[in-house]
Amino acid sequence: MKRVKRQEIRRNSINRPPTPDARDDDHDAPPKEPTLHEIVNLKLIESGEKERLIELVRERLVECGWKDEMRTLCRQKSIKQHTLFRAFVKKNGRDNVTVDDLVRAITPKGRASIPDSVKAELLQKIRSFLVSVAH
């Protein structure tokens, strides 16, 4: 039983791409054109720029205190947070609460609290990269 649970957790991990549906395996269909998002992502990966941008965002989030704020939010012992967490655990069962569940619970707050300056800097870096690739 434990082996099945571990496989389910890995399969549902937020760090893994979703498994394609069987209906996506239509071999007779012509190949799909990649979307603009997919093309840009591929160029970022191929050039190594994606890793540099990820590191830049990490640095900026640490510098502005966002990482500490998220850590505090996750560890917060306030009655409201404690009550919400207890209700979450009670609903799902202590053994059924995974790190992925906690990440899903905190992600909306984390994304909403990223400073606009960090978002603007990242957007500017991506725009500069796209201009350099286009020429």
FENQUIFEN-V946104 format. One record per backbone hydrogen bond with DSSP energy under -1.0 kcal/mol. CO is the residue of the C=O (numbers start at 1). NH is the residue of the N-H. Records with the same first field share a line. If there is no record, write none. Layout:
CO: NH, NH
This chain:
1: 5
2: 6
3: 7
4: 8
5: 9
6: 10
7: 11
8: 12
10: 13
13: 16
21: 24
22: 25
25: 27
35: 39
36: 40
37: 41
38: 42
39: 43
40: 44
41: 45
42: 46
43: 47
44: 50
48: 52
49: 53
50: 54
51: 55
52: 56
53: 57
54: 58
55: 59
56: 60
57: 61
58: 62
59: 63
60: 64
61: 66, 67
62: 65
65: 69
66: 70
67: 71
68: 72
69: 73
70: 74
71: 75
72: 76
78: 82
79: 83
80: 84
81: 85
82: 86
83: 87
84: 88
85: 89
86: 90
87: 91
88: 92
89: 93
93: 96
98: 102
99: 103
100: 104
101: 105
102: 106
103: 107
106: 110
107: 111
108: 112
109: 113
111: 114
115: 119
116: 120
117: 121
118: 122
119: 123
120: 124
121: 125
122: 126
123: 127
124: 128
125: 129
126: 130
127: 131
128: 132
129: 133
130: 134
